[in-house]
């Protein structure tokens, strides 16, 4: 399997665009979300992060 650096950069760029859109369109909501995240226990944040990784890997494998 060959690593496609061009595809990687496109995906990374898309992630940055989506993140930027959230901050540009909903700055108040993003601040509120960050405050709520800071109040969560570390274990819950880790579980959500691992779930996001699993969903991302599943979507990536389905897209092939």
mmCIF file of the N, C-alpha and C atoms, coordinates in Angstrom:
data_MODEL
# 
_entry.id   MODEL 
# 
loop_
_atom_site.group_PDB 
_atom_site.id 
_atom_site.type_symbol 
_atom_site.label_atom_id 
_atom_site.label_alt_id 
_atom_site.label_comp_id 
_atom_site.label_asym_id 
_atom_site.label_entity_id 
_atom_site.label_seq_id 
_atom_site.pdbx_PDB_ins_code 
_atom_site.Cartn_x 
_atom_site.Cartn_y 
_atom_site.Cartn_z 
_atom_site.occupancy 
_atom_site.B_iso_or_equiv 
_atom_site.pdbx_formal_charge 
_atom_site.auth_seq_id 
_atom_site.auth_comp_id 
_atom_site.auth_asym_id 
_atom_site.auth_atom_id 
_atom_site.pdbx_PDB_model_num 
ATOM 1   N N  . UNK A 1 1  ? 0.840   -1.176 0.000  1.00 0.00 ? 1  UNK A N  1 
ATOM 2   C CA . UNK A 1 1  ? 0.000   0.000  0.000  1.00 0.00 ? 1  UNK A CA 1 
ATOM 3   C C  . UNK A 1 1  ? 0.889   1.245  0.000  1.00 0.00 ? 1  UNK A C  1 
ATOM 4   N N  . UNK A 1 2  ? 0.576   2.174  -0.876 1.00 0.00 ? 2  UNK A N  1 
ATOM 5   C CA . UNK A 1 2  ? 1.362   3.392  -1.027 1.00 0.00 ? 2  UNK A CA 1 
ATOM 6   C C  . UNK A 1 2  ? 0.668   4.550  -0.323 1.00 0.00 ? 2  UNK A C  1 
ATOM 7   N N  . UNK A 1 3  ? 1.414   5.354  0.409  1.00 0.00 ? 3  UNK A N  1 
ATOM 8   C CA . UNK A 1 3  ? 0.861   6.527  1.082  1.00 0.00 ? 3  UNK A CA 1 
ATOM 9   C C  . UNK A 1 3  ? 0.665   7.638  0.068  1.00 0.00 ? 3  UNK A C  1 
ATOM 10  N N  . UNK A 1 4  ? -0.559  8.127  -0.045 1.00 0.00 ? 4  UNK A N  1 
ATOM 11  C CA . UNK A 1 4  ? -0.887  9.199  -0.985 1.00 0.00 ? 4  UNK A CA 1 
ATOM 12  C C  . UNK A 1 4  ? -0.830  10.528 -0.243 1.00 0.00 ? 4  UNK A C  1 
ATOM 13  N N  . UNK A 1 5  ? 0.324   11.191 -0.325 1.00 0.00 ? 5  UNK A N  1 
ATOM 14  C CA . UNK A 1 5  ? 0.529   12.434 0.410  1.00 0.00 ? 5  UNK A CA 1 
ATOM 15  C C  . UNK A 1 5  ? -0.410  13.529 -0.076 1.00 0.00 ? 5  UNK A C  1 
ATOM 16  N N  . UNK A 1 6  ? -0.702  13.560 -1.362 1.00 0.00 ? 6  UNK A N  1 
ATOM 17  C CA . UNK A 1 6  ? -1.616  14.557 -1.921 1.00 0.00 ? 6  UNK A CA 1 
ATOM 18  C C  . UNK A 1 6  ? -3.013  14.405 -1.313 1.00 0.00 ? 6  UNK A C  1 
ATOM 19  N N  . UNK A 1 7  ? -3.484  13.186 -1.233 1.00 0.00 ? 7  UNK A N  1 
ATOM 20  C CA . UNK A 1 7  ? -4.792  12.929 -0.631 1.00 0.00 ? 7  UNK A CA 1 
ATOM 21  C C  . UNK A 1 7  ? -4.786  13.303 0.848  1.00 0.00 ? 7  UNK A C  1 
ATOM 22  N N  . UNK A 1 8  ? -3.700  12.988 1.534  1.00 0.00 ? 8  UNK A N  1 
ATOM 23  C CA . UNK A 1 8  ? -3.567  13.340 2.946  1.00 0.00 ? 8  UNK A CA 1 
ATOM 24  C C  . UNK A 1 8  ? -3.661  14.854 3.142  1.00 0.00 ? 8  UNK A C  1 
ATOM 25  N N  . UNK A 1 9  ? -2.953  15.616 2.309  1.00 0.00 ? 9  UNK A N  1 
ATOM 26  C CA . UNK A 1 9  ? -3.000  17.075 2.421  1.00 0.00 ? 9  UNK A CA 1 
ATOM 27  C C  . UNK A 1 9  ? -4.393  17.619 2.125  1.00 0.00 ? 9  UNK A C  1 
ATOM 28  N N  . UNK A 1 10 ? -5.082  17.039 1.164  1.00 0.00 ? 10 UNK A N  1 
ATOM 29  C CA . UNK A 1 10 ? -6.457  17.467 0.865  1.00 0.00 ? 10 UNK A CA 1 
ATOM 30  C C  . UNK A 1 10 ? -7.384  17.207 2.045  1.00 0.00 ? 10 UNK A C  1 
ATOM 31  N N  . UNK A 1 11 ? -7.260  16.030 2.637  1.00 0.00 ? 11 UNK A N  1 
ATOM 32  C CA . UNK A 1 11 ? -8.101  15.691 3.790  1.00 0.00 ? 11 UNK A CA 1 
ATOM 33  C C  . UNK A 1 11 ? -7.792  16.609 4.971  1.00 0.00 ? 11 UNK A C  1 
ATOM 34  N N  . UNK A 1 12 ? -6.525  16.865 5.208  1.00 0.00 ? 12 UNK A N  1 
ATOM 35  C CA . UNK A 1 12 ? -6.132  17.762 6.289  1.00 0.00 ? 12 UNK A CA 1 
ATOM 36  C C  . UNK A 1 12 ? -6.644  19.179 6.019  1.00 0.00 ? 12 UNK A C  1 
ATOM 37  N N  . UNK A 1 13 ? -6.536  19.623 4.789  1.00 0.00 ? 13 UNK A N  1 
ATOM 38  C CA . UNK A 1 13 ? -7.047  20.941 4.416  1.00 0.00 ? 13 UNK A CA 1 
ATOM 39  C C  . UNK A 1 13 ? -8.545  21.041 4.615  1.00 0.00 ? 13 UNK A C  1 
ATOM 40  N N  . UNK A 1 14 ? -9.272  20.002 4.253  1.00 0.00 ? 14 UNK A N  1 
ATOM 41  C CA . UNK A 1 14 ? -10.721 19.993 4.448  1.00 0.00 ? 14 UNK A CA 1 
ATOM 42  C C  . UNK A 1 14 ? -11.068 20.065 5.929  1.00 0.00 ? 14 UNK A C  1 
ATOM 43  N N  . UNK A 1 15 ? -10.327 19.349 6.755  1.00 0.00 ? 15 UNK A N  1 
ATOM 44  C CA . UNK A 1 15 ? -10.565 19.394 8.205  1.00 0.00 ? 15 UNK A CA 1 
ATOM 45  C C  . UNK A 1 15 ? -10.342 20.808 8.741  1.00 0.00 ? 15 UNK A C  1 
ATOM 46  N N  . UNK A 1 16 ? -9.298  21.482 8.270  1.00 0.00 ? 16 UNK A N  1 
ATOM 47  C CA . UNK A 1 16 ? -9.019  22.850 8.713  1.00 0.00 ? 16 UNK A CA 1 
ATOM 48  C C  . UNK A 1 16 ? -10.112 23.801 8.235  1.00 0.00 ? 16 UNK A C  1 
ATOM 49  N N  . UNK A 1 17 ? -10.585 23.633 7.011  1.00 0.00 ? 17 UNK A N  1 
ATOM 50  C CA . UNK A 1 17 ? -11.678 24.465 6.490  1.00 0.00 ? 17 UNK A CA 1 
ATOM 51  C C  . UNK A 1 17 ? -12.936 24.283 7.330  1.00 0.00 ? 17 UNK A C  1 
ATOM 52  N N  . UNK A 1 18 ? -13.299 23.044 7.628  1.00 0.00 ? 18 UNK A N  1 
ATOM 53  C CA . UNK A 1 18 ? -14.499 22.790 8.431  1.00 0.00 ? 18 UNK A CA 1 
ATOM 54  C C  . UNK A 1 18 ? -14.368 23.373 9.830  1.00 0.00 ? 18 UNK A C  1 
ATOM 55  N N  . UNK A 1 19 ? -13.203 23.233 10.429 1.00 0.00 ? 19 UNK A N  1 
ATOM 56  C CA . UNK A 1 19 ? -12.959 23.816 11.757 1.00 0.00 ? 19 UNK A CA 1 
ATOM 57  C C  . UNK A 1 19 ? -13.070 25.337 11.693 1.00 0.00 ? 19 UNK A C  1 
ATOM 58  N N  . UNK A 1 20 ? -12.469 25.925 10.691 1.00 0.00 ? 20 UNK A N  1 
ATOM 59  C CA . UNK A 1 20 ? -12.525 27.379 10.536 1.00 0.00 ? 20 UNK A CA 1 
ATOM 60  C C  . UNK A 1 20 ? -13.936 27.882 10.309 1.00 0.00 ? 20 UNK A C  1 
ATOM 61  N N  . UNK A 1 21 ? -14.728 27.145 9.544  1.00 0.00 ? 21 UNK A N  1 
ATOM 62  C CA . UNK A 1 21 ? -16.122 27.538 9.319  1.00 0.00 ? 21 UNK A CA 1 
ATOM 63  C C  . UNK A 1 21 ? -16.913 27.551 10.619 1.00 0.00 ? 21 UNK A C  1 
ATOM 64  N N  . UNK A 1 22 ? -16.684 26.563 11.453 1.00 0.00 ? 22 UNK A N  1 
ATOM 65  C CA . UNK A 1 22 ? -17.382 26.524 12.748 1.00 0.00 ? 22 UNK A CA 1 
ATOM 66  C C  . UNK A 1 22 ? -17.059 27.764 13.564 1.00 0.00 ? 22 UNK A C  1 
ATOM 67  N N  . UNK A 1 23 ? -15.777 28.126 13.627 1.00 0.00 ? 23 UNK A N  1 
ATOM 68  C CA . UNK A 1 23 ? -15.379 29.305 14.400 1.00 0.00 ? 23 UNK A CA 1 
ATOM 69  C C  . UNK A 1 23 ? -15.882 30.587 13.757 1.00 0.00 ? 23 UNK A C  1 
ATOM 70  N N  . UNK A 1 24 ? -15.901 30.660 12.430 1.00 0.00 ? 24 UNK A N  1 
ATOM 71  C CA . UNK A 1 24 ? -16.345 31.876 11.747 1.00 0.00 ? 24 UNK A CA 1 
ATOM 72  C C  . UNK A 1 24 ? -17.856 32.067 11.838 1.00 0.00 ? 24 UNK A C  1 
ATOM 73  N N  . UNK A 1 25 ? -18.612 30.979 11.736 1.00 0.00 ? 25 UNK A N  1 
ATOM 74  C CA . UNK A 1 25 ? -20.071 31.086 11.714 1.00 0.00 ? 25 UNK A CA 1 
ATOM 75  C C  . UNK A 1 25 ? -20.703 31.053 13.099 1.00 0.00 ? 25 UNK A C  1 
ATOM 76  N N  . UNK A 1 26 ? -20.078 30.357 14.038 1.00 0.00 ? 26 UNK A N  1 
ATOM 77  C CA . UNK A 1 26 ? -20.681 30.167 15.367 1.00 0.00 ? 26 UNK A CA 1 
ATOM 78  C C  . UNK A 1 26 ? -19.670 30.418 16.489 1.00 0.00 ? 26 UNK A C  1 
ATOM 79  N N  . UNK A 1 27 ? -19.072 31.598 16.570 1.00 0.00 ? 27 UNK A N  1 
ATOM 80  C CA . UNK A 1 27 ? -18.041 31.816 17.592 1.00 0.00 ? 27 UNK A CA 1 
ATOM 81  C C  . UNK A 1 27 ? -18.574 31.675 19.021 1.00 0.00 ? 27 UNK A C  1 
ATOM 82  N N  . UNK A 1 28 ? -19.779 32.162 19.263 1.00 0.00 ? 28 UNK A N  1 
ATOM 83  C CA . UNK A 1 28 ? -20.346 32.058 20.608 1.00 0.00 ? 28 UNK A CA 1 
ATOM 84  C C  . UNK A 1 28 ? -20.608 30.596 20.978 1.00 0.00 ? 28 UNK A C  1 
ATOM 85  N N  . UNK A 1 29 ? -21.154 29.859 20.030 1.00 0.00 ? 29 UNK A N  1 
ATOM 86  C CA . UNK A 1 29 ? -21.416 28.440 20.270 1.00 0.00 ? 29 UNK A CA 1 
ATOM 87  C C  . UNK A 1 29 ? -20.141 27.639 20.476 1.00 0.00 ? 29 UNK A C  1 
ATOM 88  N N  . UNK A 1 30 ? -19.092 27.981 19.747 1.00 0.00 ? 30 UNK A N  1 
ATOM 89  C CA . UNK A 1 30 ? -17.816 27.276 19.906 1.00 0.00 ? 30 UNK A CA 1 
ATOM 90  C C  . UNK A 1 30 ? -17.208 27.553 21.284 1.00 0.00 ? 30 UNK A C  1 
ATOM 91  N N  . UNK A 1 31 ? -17.327 28.802 21.756 1.00 0.00 ? 31 UNK A N  1 
ATOM 92  C CA . UNK A 1 31 ? -16.835 29.116 23.107 1.00 0.00 ? 31 UNK A CA 1 
ATOM 93  C C  . UNK A 1 31 ? -17.603 28.322 24.154 1.00 0.00 ? 31 UNK A C  1 
ATOM 94  N N  . UNK A 1 32 ? -18.916 28.259 23.969 1.00 0.00 ? 32 UNK A N  1 
ATOM 95  C CA . UNK A 1 32 ? -19.749 27.503 24.907 1.00 0.00 ? 32 UNK A CA 1 
ATOM 96  C C  . UNK A 1 32 ? -19.356 26.026 24.891 1.00 0.00 ? 32 UNK A C  1 
ATOM 97  N N  . UNK A 1 33 ? -19.140 25.491 23.702 1.00 0.00 ? 33 UNK A N  1 
ATOM 98  C CA . UNK A 1 33 ? -18.748 24.080 23.579 1.00 0.00 ? 33 UNK A CA 1 
ATOM 99  C C  . UNK A 1 33 ? -17.401 23.827 24.260 1.00 0.00 ? 33 UNK A C  1 
ATOM 100 N N  . UNK A 1 34 ? -16.460 24.756 24.098 1.00 0.00 ? 34 UNK A N  1 
ATOM 101 C CA . UNK A 1 34 ? -15.155 24.587 24.744 1.00 0.00 ? 34 UNK A CA 1 
ATOM 102 C C  . UNK A 1 34 ? -15.281 24.613 26.263 1.00 0.00 ? 34 UNK A C  1 
ATOM 103 N N  . UNK A 1 35 ? -16.119 25.516 26.784 1.00 0.00 ? 35 UNK A N  1 
ATOM 104 C CA . UNK A 1 35 ? -16.331 25.559 28.234 1.00 0.00 ? 35 UNK A CA 1 
ATOM 105 C C  . UNK A 1 35 ? -16.902 24.241 28.734 1.00 0.00 ? 35 UNK A C  1 
ATOM 106 N N  . UNK A 1 36 ? -17.866 23.702 27.982 1.00 0.00 ? 36 UNK A N  1 
ATOM 107 C CA . UNK A 1 36 ? -18.471 22.426 28.374 1.00 0.00 ? 36 UNK A CA 1 
ATOM 108 C C  . UNK A 1 36 ? -17.454 21.286 28.302 1.00 0.00 ? 36 UNK A C  1 
ATOM 109 N N  . UNK A 1 37 ? -16.596 21.312 27.290 1.00 0.00 ? 37 UNK A N  1 
ATOM 110 C CA . UNK A 1 37 ? -15.559 20.281 27.180 1.00 0.00 ? 37 UNK A CA 1 
ATOM 111 C C  . UNK A 1 37 ? -14.587 20.340 28.352 1.00 0.00 ? 37 UNK A C  1 
ATOM 112 N N  . UNK A 1 38 ? -14.217 21.551 28.753 1.00 0.00 ? 38 UNK A N  1 
ATOM 113 C CA . UNK A 1 38 ? -13.287 21.698 29.877 1.00 0.00 ? 38 UNK A CA 1 
ATOM 114 C C  . UNK A 1 38 ? -13.872 21.167 31.180 1.00 0.00 ? 38 UNK A C  1 
ATOM 115 N N  . UNK A 1 39 ? -15.190 21.168 31.284 1.00 0.00 ? 39 UNK A N  1 
ATOM 116 C CA . UNK A 1 39 ? -15.842 20.699 32.505 1.00 0.00 ? 39 UNK A CA 1 
ATOM 117 C C  . UNK A 1 39 ? -16.002 19.176 32.547 1.00 0.00 ? 39 UNK A C  1 
ATOM 118 N N  . UNK A 1 40 ? -15.748 18.500 31.441 1.00 0.00 ? 40 UNK A N  1 
ATOM 119 C CA . UNK A 1 40 ? -15.940 17.050 31.377 1.00 0.00 ? 40 UNK A CA 1 
ATOM 120 C C  . UNK A 1 40 ? -14.760 16.314 32.006 1.00 0.00 ? 40 UNK A C  1 
ATOM 121 N N  . UNK A 1 41 ? -15.023 15.171 32.619 1.00 0.00 ? 41 UNK A N  1 
ATOM 122 C CA . UNK A 1 41 ? -13.911 14.373 33.159 1.00 0.00 ? 41 UNK A CA 1 
ATOM 123 C C  . UNK A 1 41 ? -13.034 13.817 32.033 1.00 0.00 ? 41 UNK A C  1 
ATOM 124 N N  . UNK A 1 42 ? -11.781 13.613 32.361 1.00 0.00 ? 42 UNK A N  1 
ATOM 125 C CA . UNK A 1 42 ? -10.803 13.149 31.370 1.00 0.00 ? 42 UNK A CA 1 
ATOM 126 C C  . UNK A 1 42 ? -11.209 11.824 30.729 1.00 0.00 ? 42 UNK A C  1 
ATOM 127 N N  . UNK A 1 43 ? -11.757 10.930 31.507 1.00 0.00 ? 43 UNK A N  1 
ATOM 128 C CA . UNK A 1 43 ? -12.170 9.630  30.975 1.00 0.00 ? 43 UNK A CA 1 
ATOM 129 C C  . UNK A 1 43 ? -13.237 9.750  29.900 1.00 0.00 ? 43 UNK A C  1 
ATOM 130 N N  . UNK A 1 44 ? -14.182 10.651 30.106 1.00 0.00 ? 44 UNK A N  1 
ATOM 131 C CA . UNK A 1 44 ? -15.234 10.844 29.108 1.00 0.00 ? 44 UNK A CA 1 
ATOM 132 C C  . UNK A 1 44 ? -14.653 11.429 27.820 1.00 0.00 ? 44 UNK A C  1 
ATOM 133 N N  . UNK A 1 45 ? -13.750 12.394 27.956 1.00 0.00 ? 45 UNK A N  1 
ATOM 134 C CA . UNK A 1 45 ? -13.122 12.980 26.765 1.00 0.00 ? 45 UNK A CA 1 
ATOM 135 C C  . UNK A 1 45 ? -12.338 11.923 25.992 1.00 0.00 ? 45 UNK A C  1 
ATOM 136 N N  . UNK A 1 46 ? -11.644 11.059 26.729 1.00 0.00 ? 46 UNK A N  1 
ATOM 137 C CA . UNK A 1 46 ? -10.877 9.988  26.079 1.00 0.00 ? 46 UNK A CA 1 
ATOM 138 C C  . UNK A 1 46 ? -11.816 9.031  25.341 1.00 0.00 ? 46 UNK A C  1 
ATOM 139 N N  . UNK A 1 47 ? -12.942 8.691  25.968 1.00 0.00 ? 47 UNK A N  1 
ATOM 140 C CA . UNK A 1 47 ? -13.905 7.779  25.341 1.00 0.00 ? 47 UNK A CA 1 
ATOM 141 C C  . UNK A 1 47 ? -14.494 8.397  24.078 1.00 0.00 ? 47 UNK A C  1 
ATOM 142 N N  . UNK A 1 48 ? -14.826 9.677  24.142 1.00 0.00 ? 48 UNK A N  1 
ATOM 143 C CA . UNK A 1 48 ? -15.371 10.359 22.958 1.00 0.00 ? 48 UNK A CA 1 
ATOM 144 C C  . UNK A 1 48 ? -14.319 10.412 21.854 1.00 0.00 ? 48 UNK A C  1 
ATOM 145 N N  . UNK A 1 49 ? -13.072 10.704 22.228 1.00 0.00 ? 49 UNK A N  1 
ATOM 146 C CA . UNK A 1 49 ? -11.996 10.748 21.240 1.00 0.00 ? 49 UNK A CA 1 
ATOM 147 C C  . UNK A 1 49 ? -11.765 9.405  20.568 1.00 0.00 ? 49 UNK A C  1 
ATOM 148 N N  . UNK A 1 50 ? -11.748 8.340  21.352 1.00 0.00 ? 50 UNK A N  1 
ATOM 149 C CA . UNK A 1 50 ? -11.552 7.002  20.782 1.00 0.00 ? 50 UNK A CA 1 
ATOM 150 C C  . UNK A 1 50 ? -12.731 6.590  19.909 1.00 0.00 ? 50 UNK A C  1 
ATOM 151 N N  . UNK A 1 51 ? -13.936 6.990  20.305 1.00 0.00 ? 51 UNK A N  1 
ATOM 152 C CA . UNK A 1 51 ? -15.113 6.710  19.479 1.00 0.00 ? 51 UNK A CA 1 
ATOM 153 C C  . UNK A 1 51 ? -15.010 7.446  18.147 1.00 0.00 ? 51 UNK A C  1 
ATOM 154 N N  . UNK A 1 52 ? -14.566 8.698  18.186 1.00 0.00 ? 52 UNK A N  1 
ATOM 155 C CA . UNK A 1 52 ? -14.397 9.468  16.952 1.00 0.00 ? 52 UNK A CA 1 
ATOM 156 C C  . UNK A 1 52 ? -13.355 8.821  16.042 1.00 0.00 ? 52 UNK A C  1 
ATOM 157 N N  . UNK A 1 53 ? -12.273 8.327  16.630 1.00 0.00 ? 53 UNK A N  1 
ATOM 158 C CA . UNK A 1 53 ? -11.246 7.634  15.840 1.00 0.00 ? 53 UNK A CA 1 
ATOM 159 C C  . UNK A 1 53 ? -11.839 6.392  15.183 1.00 0.00 ? 53 UNK A C  1 
ATOM 160 N N  . UNK A 1 54 ? -12.602 5.617  15.946 1.00 0.00 ? 54 UNK A N  1 
ATOM 161 C CA . UNK A 1 54 ? -13.204 4.390  15.406 1.00 0.00 ? 54 UNK A CA 1 
ATOM 162 C C  . UNK A 1 54 ? -14.178 4.706  14.275 1.00 0.00 ? 54 UNK A C  1 
ATOM 163 N N  . UNK A 1 55 ? -15.010 5.726  14.464 1.00 0.00 ? 55 UNK A N  1 
ATOM 164 C CA . UNK A 1 55 ? -15.967 6.107  13.415 1.00 0.00 ? 55 UNK A CA 1 
ATOM 165 C C  . UNK A 1 55 ? -15.216 6.596  12.182 1.00 0.00 ? 55 UNK A C  1 
ATOM 166 N N  . UNK A 1 56 ? -14.171 7.386  12.379 1.00 0.00 ? 56 UNK A N  1 
ATOM 167 C CA . UNK A 1 56 ? -13.374 7.868  11.251 1.00 0.00 ? 56 UNK A CA 1 
ATOM 168 C C  . UNK A 1 56 ? -12.721 6.737  10.476 1.00 0.00 ? 56 UNK A C  1 
ATOM 169 N N  . UNK A 1 57 ? -12.182 5.765  11.201 1.00 0.00 ? 57 UNK A N  1 
ATOM 170 C CA . UNK A 1 57 ? -11.576 4.613  10.525 1.00 0.00 ? 57 UNK A CA 1 
ATOM 171 C C  . UNK A 1 57 ? -12.618 3.799  9.767  1.00 0.00 ? 57 UNK A C  1 
ATOM 172 N N  . UNK A 1 58 ? -13.793 3.644  10.366 1.00 0.00 ? 58 UNK A N  1 
ATOM 173 C CA . UNK A 1 58 ? -14.871 2.912  9.699  1.00 0.00 ? 58 UNK A CA 1 
ATOM 174 C C  . UNK A 1 58 ? -15.296 3.627  8.419  1.00 0.00 ? 58 UNK A C  1 
ATOM 175 N N  . UNK A 1 59 ? -15.497 4.940  8.494  1.00 0.00 ? 59 UNK A N  1 
ATOM 176 C CA . UNK A 1 59 ? -15.886 5.700  7.302  1.00 0.00 ? 59 UNK A CA 1 
ATOM 177 C C  . UNK A 1 59 ? -14.808 5.637  6.227  1.00 0.00 ? 59 UNK A C  1 
ATOM 178 N N  . UNK A 1 60 ? -13.559 5.706  6.656  1.00 0.00 ? 60 UNK A N  1 
ATOM 179 C CA . UNK A 1 60 ? -12.454 5.627  5.703  1.00 0.00 ? 60 UNK A CA 1 
ATOM 180 C C  . UNK A 1 60 ? -12.426 4.274  5.005  1.00 0.00 ? 60 UNK A C  1 
ATOM 181 N N  . UNK A 1 61 ? -12.656 3.212  5.760  1.00 0.00 ? 61 UNK A N  1 
ATOM 182 C CA . UNK A 1 61 ? -12.634 1.883  5.145  1.00 0.00 ? 61 UNK A CA 1 
ATOM 183 C C  . UNK A 1 61 ? -13.843 1.673  4.235  1.00 0.00 ? 61 UNK A C  1 
ATOM 184 N N  . UNK A 1 62 ? -14.986 2.256  4.585  1.00 0.00 ? 62 UNK A N  1 
ATOM 185 C CA . UNK A 1 62 ? -16.170 2.132  3.731  1.00 0.00 ? 62 UNK A CA 1 
ATOM 186 C C  . UNK A 1 62 ? -16.016 2.913  2.427  1.00 0.00 ? 62 UNK A C  1 
ATOM 187 N N  . UNK A 1 63 ? -15.238 3.988  2.459  1.00 0.00 ? 63 UNK A N  1 
ATOM 188 C CA . UNK A 1 63 ? -15.061 4.831  1.276  1.00 0.00 ? 63 UNK A CA 1 
ATOM 189 C C  . UNK A 1 63 ? -14.167 4.184  0.229  1.00 0.00 ? 63 UNK A C  1 
ATOM 190 N N  . UNK A 1 64 ? -13.458 3.150  0.592  1.00 0.00 ? 64 UNK A N  1 
ATOM 191 C CA . UNK A 1 64 ? -12.538 2.508  -0.356 1.00 0.00 ? 64 UNK A CA 1 
ATOM 192 C C  . UNK A 1 64 ? -13.268 1.697  -1.325 1.00 0.00 ? 64 UNK A C  1 
# 
